[in-house]
């Protein structure tokens, strides 16, 4: 608790449907303020919110929409300091268990249990577990994801190349070398370079894990200057500098998604949730041309991450019941069908409910990526993601409150290396100091 509060201080200094009646009272004339991340799926929910307000005439929804890094900081500041500005916050499986332990979030299990048709048991197991504390849901998944490798099948065919079903990173690098063609505006691969613990560190940590690296040994001694970590970060940086997208140090999930959808990248390693946008003919030039395979590995059998953008209610919200009405609508089976019918089945929020994958229209629209997505999510094991033992849980993040600040600092060092402003060795030497400072707080005399 004290550690999280100290982070909040640092951040501040740095800058359902209740239609059946059981949950319907007390929200007449209520405006709920929802803090969300600016991504395609949340743009879709804003488009469809009039449907919710029509069926819940007493509730009006006001959105505060921010880019990912800004949203993380703003939401953390707000919740950690007990602000009353948000009734619903978009967080993830990183924050949910820690914030529930701190008493910052409303326990949603009683609401879910008393809402007919919500069916919390339909939520995909690993995702639900990652959003629970002592068995109760403290946030509900808007969508869930792992990571996989996306590639242009037509380009591979034209170059007589074959993508393995379970590629290694060195195989991927060799393929990127052959496909990279800057003179024709084609990057061999797109990888996140922009700083942020949830930006470039998300894919990079999976590379570190599968190369045999780790952040700490079991005694909380930092390991960021170990040969395995230096090899992994050097590989990622060299690959991005050699075959990556233009402007890589400022490119994140959104920029890489645009590059892939516009046909200027041959491969992209990132979130499984990206597939829907790539298969959406209203926004993508490469519909039907993308193949999807498992996250690349080296020493581990799998390396994909586990993540969920989810909705939670801060304890300080004065409109908790109205907040649940909106959340249960936005994460319901009916909402998923509404997206498919109104906006297109490829735009359905993936990775949250098992029933989504039994909808015939979605099975058809997501035929290329539904199977790989479920396999990636079910194949993650956040408790055993590294080769050697570690004192933390997580794939692309560490389940400690300090990681939000620590990861951001380290990510800035990595971006400087990608930009050629310093060597990987120097970037990791500075990162090691940051990490050991945090590690010292977990060591017992």
N, C-alpha and C positions, 0 to 999 in steps of 0.2 A: 504494500500500500504506500509506504513512504517512498519507495523507489519510483512508483508511477507518479506520485505527487511531485517528486523532484523533476521528473521529465516534463510534466505539465508546466512547472515553473520555468524550466528552460525554454519551452516552446513559447510561453507568454513573453519571456524576455526577448526571444528571437523575433520575434515579430509581434367481412365476411359475413366476413359477412355475418352480421348479427341479425340477419333477416328473420331467423327463426324465433327471435325474441329473447333468447337467453342473455345476449350481450348488447341489447339495443338501446338501453336507456341512457340518459344523461348527456347526449351529444348534440342536442338541438341548437342550431346556430353556432356551431363550433368550427373554428379554423385551426387546422393542425399544420404545423410547419415541419417539413420533411427535408432533411439534409441528405443529398445524394451525390454520387459520382457521375461526371459527365461521360457516359458511355452509351453506345447505341441502344442497349436494352432498356436503360433508364430513360432515354429519349422516347422510346416506344411507350413506356408506362405513362409518361406525361401526355402523350398523344391520346391515350385511351382513358385518362382520368375522368373525362366528362361522363363516361359510362358509370363509373363509381359514384360520382356526385349525383347523377340522375337517380340511381337506386338508393342513395343515402342522402336525401335532400337536406338534412340537418348538418352535414359535414362538408366543409370546403377545404381543399388541399392547396397549400402554398409550398412551392419548392424552392430550396436554395441549392443550386447546382454548381459544382466546382470541379476543376481538373483533379485527377487522382491525388497527387501529392498535396495540393492545397486542401482537399477535402479531408485527408487523413489528419493534417495538422489542426484544422479548424474544429473538426468533430472531437478530436482528443482534448483539445483545450476546453471545449464546451462541457463535455461530460466529466472530465477530471476535476474541473473547478466548480461543478454543481450549478452551471448556468441553466436558466429556464428557457433558452431560446429555441430549442428543438424538441418536438414531440416524438419524432422518429429519426433515427440516424442510420445511415448505411455504413456498416462495419463488416468485419470478416471473421473467419475462424481464428485469426490471430488475437483480436481484441476480445472476442466474446467470452471465453472461459476466464480470462484474467479480470475483466470488468465485472463479470458475475461474482467472482470470488471477492471482489472489493465492495460488492453491494451497490454498484452503480446502475444496474439494469433491472428492469421488471422481469420476474419469472413469467414466461409466456405459456408454460405448460398448462396451468388451469384454464387459461383462455382457449387454447387449442382443444383441450379435452371437452370443453362445454360448447364448442361451436360445431353444430351439425354439418357434416360433409367436409370438414377441413381435412380430416384423415392424416394426422401427423405420422402415422405408421407408413404412409406412402412415400415419405421423404427418403431419398437414397441413403442407405445406412452410414457409410463413412462421412457423408456430409452432415447428416443429422447429429452423429456422435461428436463431430468437431465443433458444433454449435451448442453443445449441451454442457451443463455443469451439474454434477451429482445426479445425472440422468434426466434433468429437466431442460427443455429448450429455453434459451435466453435470447436467441435471435432466430429468425426463420429465413430460409434461403430463397433469395430472389433467383439466383442461379448458382450452379456449382461447376467447378472445372478442375481439370488436371492440365497437363501440358503434353503436346505431341508435335511432330514435325510435319509441316505442310509443304508440298512440293508440286511443281507444275508438270503434270504428266505429259503434256504435249511437248514441252521443251526437252524432257528426258527422252522421249521417243525420237525427236528430231536429232538429238545428239547420240542416239544409240546407247543410252545410259539406263541402268536398272537401279531402282531404289530398293534396298533390302527391307523386309518387313520389320526387322529390329536392328536398325543401323547402329554402328559405333560412331563416336564423334570423329574419329580419324577417317572413316569412310565418308562422312558428311563433308569434311574439309576437302577431301580429294574431289568430290562431286562439285563443290562450290568453286574450286579452282577452274574446273572445266567449263562451268556455266557462266562465270563472271565475265561480263562484256560491257564495260563502261561506255565504249564508243556507241553502243546501241541502247544505252540507258537500261542495262540489265545488271542488277546486283546478283552475285552468286548466292547470297543468303542475307536475310534481314535478322538482326538481333538487337535487342534493346541496349542502347548506350547511355541514355539520359540518366542522371543520378536519381536515386530514390530507393528506399529499402524495398518498396513494392514495384520498382521499375527495373533497373538493370540487375539488381541483386536477385530478382526472382529467377530468371533463367540461369544466371551465373552460379547461384548456389547449387543448382542441380548438377552443373558441370563439376563444381568443386566436390560434391558428394560422390559422384560416380568415378572421379579420378582418384579417389581415395583420401580426399582432404576432409577437414573438419574445422570448426571454429574453436573448439576447446577440447582438451582431453578430460577424462572423468574428474580430475581435480581442479578444473577451471583454469588451467594454464592455457593461455591463448596459443593457437596453432597457425596463425595466418602467415607466418614466414616459413612454414614447413615446405619441404620439396614438393609434396603433393599439391598443396594449395598454389604454390608459385607456378607449377607446371599447368594447372588448370586455368588460372587467371591469365597466364601467358598465352595459352592456347586460344582462349576466348578473345583476348585482345588482338592477337595476331590475325585470327580469322576475320574479325570484324574490320580491321584496318586493311587487310588484303582483299577481301571479297565482299565486304559489307556494303550497306546502303550509303549514299552520299549524306553527309551531315550526321553521321552515326552518333556523335556525342550528344546531340539534341533530339535523337529519335527514341521514342518509347513505343508502347503498345499501339497507340493511335496512329502514329506515323508509319510504323511497319505494316499495320493493317491496311492503310491507304496504299502503300507501295505494292503490297501483294495484290490487292483488289484492282489496282490500275495496271497490273501486268509488268511492273518494273522490278520484280524480285523473283528469283527462281525457286527459292526455298525460304521458309520462315519457321523458326522454332519458337513457339509461344503457347498461349492458353487455348485449350480445346474450345472455349466459348467463342473464339474468333471465327469458327467455321461457318456459322450461320450467316455472318455478314459476307463472307467470301462466296456463298452460294445464293446470295440475294441479287436477282437480276436488276433491281433498281439502283444498286450501289456498286456492283462488281462487274468487271469486264472478263472475269475468268471463271464464270459459273460453269461447272461440269469439267473443268480442266485441272482440278486440284486433287491430289492424292494425300492420304493421311496415314502416317505410320507412328509407331511408338517413339517416345522420347529417346534420343540417342544415349548410349551408355558406353562405359569403358570397363570398370571393374565391378560394377553392381549389375544385378539382373534387370533392374528397372530404375528409372530416375525421375519420373513425372511428379509434379507437385500436386498438392491438394489445396484448393482454395474455394471459398464461397463468398460472394457478395451477399450480404444478408441485411435484414431490417430488425432493429431493436428499439426498445422504448427506454429512454433514460428514466431513472427513478424520479427525477425532478419534473417530469411532464405533468401538467395539470389536466391533460386530456387523454389519459391512458386508454380508456375504453374506446373513444373515437379513433385513437391511434391503432388499436387492434382491429377495428372494423376495416380500416384501410389496408393494413398489413395482411390480414387474412384474405382480403380480396386480391391483393397484388401477388400473393404467393399460392393462390388456389388452383385447383384443376380447371375451374371455370375461366380464370384469367388466361391460363395457357391456351385454352381453346379459343378465347376471344382474340388473342394475338394472331393465332393461325388463321382465323376466319377473316379478320379485318386487315391484317398487315402482311400475311404470308407465312406459311408454315416453316420456312427456313429461319424466320426471325423469332421463333418460340424460345423463351429462356431455357437453356439446356441444363442438365445435370442436377436438377433439384428433386424431381419426382419420378418414381419408377413408372407411373401410369403414362407419363409423356411418351415413353418409348413403346407404348402399346396402341397409340392413336394411329390408325391407318394412314391418314394424310401426312402425319409427321414422319412415319416410317418411310414413306415414299420420298418426301422432300429432303430428309436427312439420311438417305440411304448410304451416301458416301462417308458420312462421319459419325453417325449415331453409334455404331458398333465400336469404332476406335475410341470414342469419348467415354462410353461406359467401361470399356476395358481399362482405359487409363485411370479413371477415378477409382475403380475397384482394385487396381494394382498398386495403389500407393500405400505406404506404411510409414506414417510420420514418426513412429516410435523406433524405426530401424532403417533410417535412410542413408546411413554412412557405412563405410567399410569397417572402421574402428569405432569402439564405444565412445559415447558422448554423454554429458550430463543434462542434455536438453532434448526436447521433442520438437520436430518440425522438419520440413523438407526445404522450402525456400525461405523460411524464417526460423528464428529461435523463439521458443515460447517463454521469453523473459520480457518484462516491461521495458527494460533498457534498450531492447533491440531497435525500437523505432528511431531513437536518436543515434545509437551505435551504427545501425545499418545505413542510415542516411549519410553519416560521416564517412564510412568506408566506401559507399557507392560514389561519393564525390571524388575520392582518390582514384577509383577505378575509371571514372569518366575522364579524369585528367590523363591517365595512362592511354586510354583510347584516343584522346585528342593529341597525343604525342607531347604533352606538356611535362611529363615525367616518365621514368621507367616503371615497369611493373614491380621491380624489386623495391624501388623507393616508395611506391604507392602502398605496398604491403608492409613495409617497415613502419610507416606511419599508422597504418590500419592496426598493426599488431599492438602498438602503444594504446590506441583507443580501446581495443578489445581486452587488453590486460587490465586496464583501469577498471573496466566492468567486472572482469573475472575476479579481481581482488576482493570485491564486495561479497562474493559467494564462497570464498575460501575461509575456513575456520582455523584459528590459531592452534 
